[in-house]
Amino acid sequence: MQRRGFLLLALLALLALTSAVAKKKADCKYKFESWGACDGGTGTKARQGTLKKARYNAQCQETIRVTKPCTPKTKAKAKAKKGKGKD
């Protein structure tokens, strides 16, 4: 019976923690620039965002920098559909 109570308490604590983390993610809003050119050395591109809005007394950075991997420039061509509508 004590184990059941402990598991329930642990579950409630986990739910409270995930709720707090989810709320924290929506507290700072940024306006981002366009993505920069691909850095061949790191294989990533970056952009900077400036703080647009801070909610609920959040401690937000004035500017942030984010990166993502570069994508290859090759695009697959769309294939023509066979069968339907063609004679």
QUITAHU-V856153 format. One record per residue. N is the residue number from 1. RES is the residue in three letters. PHI is phi in radians with two decimals (999 if undefined). PSI is psi in radians with two decimals (999 if undefined). OMEGA is omega as a letter, one per 40 degrees, with the letter a starting at -180 (none if undefined). Layout:
n res phi psi omega
N RES PHI PSI OMEGA
N RES PHI PSI OMEGA
This chain:
n res phi psi omega
1 MET 999 -0.66 i
2 GLN -1.17 -0.60 i
3 ARG -1.12 -0.68 i
4 ARG -1.10 -0.76 i
5 GLY -1.12 -0.70 i
6 PHE -1.12 -0.75 i
7 LEU -1.12 -0.68 i
8 LEU -1.12 -0.75 i
9 LEU -1.11 -0.73 i
10 ALA -1.12 -0.70 i
11 LEU -1.13 -0.76 i
12 LEU -1.10 -0.69 i
13 ALA -1.13 -0.70 i
14 LEU -1.14 -0.73 i
15 LEU -1.11 -0.72 i
16 ALA -1.13 -0.71 a
17 LEU -1.15 -0.80 a
18 THR -1.17 -0.59 i
19 SER -1.15 -0.73 i
20 ALA -1.14 -0.69 i
21 VAL -1.17 -0.72 i
22 ALA -1.11 -0.70 i
23 LYS -1.18 -0.63 a
24 LYS -1.14 -0.58 a
25 LYS -1.15 -0.48 a
26 ALA -1.64 0.11 a
27 ASP -1.43 -0.52 a
28 CYS -1.99 2.21 i
29 LYS -2.00 2.33 a
30 TYR -2.15 2.63 i
31 LYS -1.82 2.12 a
32 PHE -1.78 2.59 i
33 GLU -1.37 3.09 i
34 SER -1.26 2.78 i
35 TRP -1.16 2.44 i
36 GLY -1.39 -3.10 i
37 ALA -1.24 2.77 a
38 CYS -1.27 2.29 i
39 ASP -1.54 1.93 a
40 GLY -1.08 -0.53 a
41 GLY -1.21 -0.71 a
42 THR -1.79 -0.30 a
43 GLY 1.27 0.43 i
44 THR -2.27 2.83 i
45 LYS -2.21 2.75 a
46 ALA -2.35 2.81 i
47 ARG -2.61 2.79 a
48 GLN -2.04 2.53 i
49 GLY -2.16 2.49 i
50 THR -1.91 2.54 a
51 LEU -1.07 2.22 a
52 LYS -1.82 -0.74 a
53 LYS -2.70 2.39 i
54 ALA -2.10 2.29 a
55 ARG -1.95 2.67 i
56 TYR 0.95 0.76 i
57 ASN 0.96 0.62 i
58 ALA -1.24 2.59 i
59 GLN -1.65 1.69 a
60 CYS -1.88 2.58 i
61 GLN -1.37 2.54 i
62 GLU -1.14 -0.72 i
63 THR -2.32 2.56 i
64 ILE -2.31 2.75 i
65 ARG -2.19 2.26 i
66 VAL -2.15 2.65 i
67 THR -2.26 2.79 i
68 LYS -2.65 2.76 a
69 PRO -1.15 2.57 i
70 CYS -1.27 2.57 i
71 THR -1.80 2.56 i
72 PRO -1.17 2.64 a
73 LYS -1.48 -0.07 a
74 THR -1.37 2.32 i
75 LYS -2.06 2.43 i
76 ALA -1.32 2.38 i
77 LYS -1.41 2.50 i
78 ALA -1.24 2.36 i
79 LYS -1.57 2.53 i
80 ALA -1.25 2.49 i
81 LYS -1.31 2.41 a
82 LYS -1.76 2.54 i
83 GLY 1.68 -1.23 a
84 LYS -1.20 2.15 i
85 GLY 1.42 -0.10 a
86 LYS -1.93 2.42 i
87 ASP -2.06 999 none
